[in-house]
Amino acid sequence: TSSGRLLSSYQAEQPVESAPSIEGDIVYFGANDGTIYALNKNDLSAAWPAYQTMGGRYGINAVAVSSGTLYALPGYDENRPLALTASGGVLLNSLSAPFEESDSWELVGSPSVTGDRVYFSGGASANALYAMNKQAVDGALDYVWSSSPALGGVPALGVLSSPAIANDLIYIGTIEGALAAFSSASVAVPLSADVSFPGPVYASPAVSNGMVFVGAGG
């Protein structure tokens, strides 16, 4: 950070468009062939063998790390969230059911992790907000809600807004140009401000000092 001098680099097999995530001494990211990489942060050597998903592709989606577990959403044919041990890349939820029964590839956003849950958006023809228990039990991450709130359509651009959580509220954008809010019980929460925008909301909201910030397309 003092000079911007390159200290080390790592060549992945496919383009890396997503932001990296860090916990402890390891850097995690996904590449466009659906591979999850874990590298030692000081020299970018492999911390554990790259994990290859089933026909996934990360694009700009980031992985999330929390309390020793890595959460990833490859999308495409791998239409389920993945939970791996952050220390060794061992899959914890091989028995998790897909979040949508569909023969077409799935589009997903980045996962957001709270104290006991993982939230994400995803779908093939229609976008929805999903919630899963953070802890894998008997080889699966259990879905929390019996019905997932609808978020409108899935954009041809291939980018979905990812949820931001604050004070038990979940904020997320839609391609119809809205900022939506839901409680942890999946109930829509009316917002007092005008949250309709002239273009799609692909970006993920950010919450700071009691305010929600979100970017929208023109």
N, C-alpha and C positions, 0 to 999 in steps of 0.2 A: 504493500500500500504506500510505501514511502516514495517509490520511484516508478512503479508500473512495469518494472523489469520482469520478463517472463521467467518463472522459476521452474515450471514443469508443464507438461501437456500429456494428453492421452488421446490416442486415435481410436474412436469407436468404428464399428463396422458400417453404420449408417448415420445420416445427419442427426445432430442433437439440437433440437429447437427449444426444448423446455429448460426452465430454470432448475438449477441443482438445489438439493436439500441437504442439510448437514445436521448430524447429531454426534456428539462426542468427537472422535477423530476420523470419521468416515463421511465422505461425500457421496450422495446417491443421485442418480438421474436415469431417465429412460430415453432410448433412441428410437428412430423411426422404423426399425425392424422388430419392435416390441421387446427389445432386450433391456433388462434392468442392470445397471452397473453400480458397483460399490467400490470406491477407491479411497485409499488412505490419503487424508487431506494434505499431508506434508510433502509427499512426493508423487501423488497420483498413481501409485502402484495398486494393483488389484487387492482389495481386502477379502473378497471371496469371488468364486467363479461367477461370471455373468449369468443371469437368469433369463432364459429364453421363454417367452410366452407363446401362446397358441395363436399365431396370426394377428398379433396386436400391432399397434402403432401409436406412439405417444404424441407426436406433433408437439404442440406447445404445452401439453399437460405435464405438470410437475407431480412427483411422488411426495408423500407426506410421511414423516417419521415422528413417532410419539411413544415414549416409555418402552423403548427397545423393540418396537414393531414398525415395519415399513408397510405402508399402504399404497397401492398402485392401481391405476385404471387404464389398462392398455387400449380398451375399446375394440372395434372391429369384431373379429370372431371370438375374442376372449371377452364375452359380455358379462363379466362379473368382476367385482373388486378382488384384488389379491392382497393377502396379508402374509408377510415373510418376516422371519427373525432378522432384525437389523444387524446382528453380529455375524450371521452365517448364511443368510439367504435361503433358509429352509421354509417351504410353503406350509402355512398353518391352517389354511382353509380349503383343502382340496375338494371338500364335499359341498361347498357353497353353491347354491342354485343361481342360475342366471337372473339378472334383474329384469330382463324382458325376454319373453319367448318370441324369437324372430329368426327368420332365415337370412335376413339381410344384416350387413355389418352395423355395428353400434357406434354411436358418437357419444362421448362422455366429456365431462369437465374434470378439473383437478379435485381430489378429495380434500375435505376440510375435517380436521379431527378435534373433538372437544374432550372433556374428561372421560366420557364413557361411550361416545358415539362417533361414527364416521358418516358425514353427509356428502352427497355428490349429485350431480345432474346427469341425465343420460337418456338415450332412446334411439330408435331406428327411424320411425316416421313421426313420432311425437316426443317431446321432451318432458321429463318429469323429475321431481326431486325425491331422492331416496335417503333413508336413514337406516344404518346398521349398527348393531352393538359392536363396540370396539374390540372386545375380547372374543377370540375364537373358542367355541365350545364344540367338542366332538367333531372337529374337522370342518367347522362352518362358522361364518359370520351370520348371525340371525338378523333378519329384517325386523325393524321396530314397528313400522306402521302397517296396518292392514290395507290401506289405500294410499298411494303416493300422489301428492298434489301435482296437478298438471301445470306445465310451464309454457304451453303453446307448441309451436313447431320446431323442427330441427333445421338449422340453416344449411344451405348449400355450401357456404364458406367453410364449414367443418370446424367451427369454433363455438363452444358453449361457455356461458358465464359459470363461474364456480362460486359456491356459497361462502359468505362471510358470516360469522356468528358473534353476537354480542348480547349479553344480558338475556339469554334464553330466547333470542330472536335470530332467525336465519334470514339473511338478505341475499337476493339473487336476481340477475337480470334475465330478460326474455328477448327473443328476436322480434316480438311485436312492439318493442320499445317501451317496456315498463320495468320498474323496479318492484319486485314482489317481496313480501315479508311473511314469514310463517313462524308459529310457535313450535316448540319442541314436540308438541302433540299433533303436528301437521295441520293446524288450523290457520287459515289465512288471517293476517293481522292488517286492518286498514291503517294506512299512513296518512297523516294530516297534511303533508306537503304534496304538491303536484309532482307525481313521479312518472308522468308520461313524457316520452321523448320523441323527437321527429325521426329517429332511426333506431335500428336494432341495438340492444345492449349485449355485446359480446364480452365486454370486460367484466372482471370480478370486482364487486364492491369492496371498499375499504372503510373501516370504522375507526374513528379517532375523536377523543374529547366530546363524546356525545353526538357526533355528526356522522352521517354516512355519505361517502363520496363515490361517484360512479361515472364512468365515461360512456358515451353513447355515439353511435354512428350518425352522420349528418343526413 
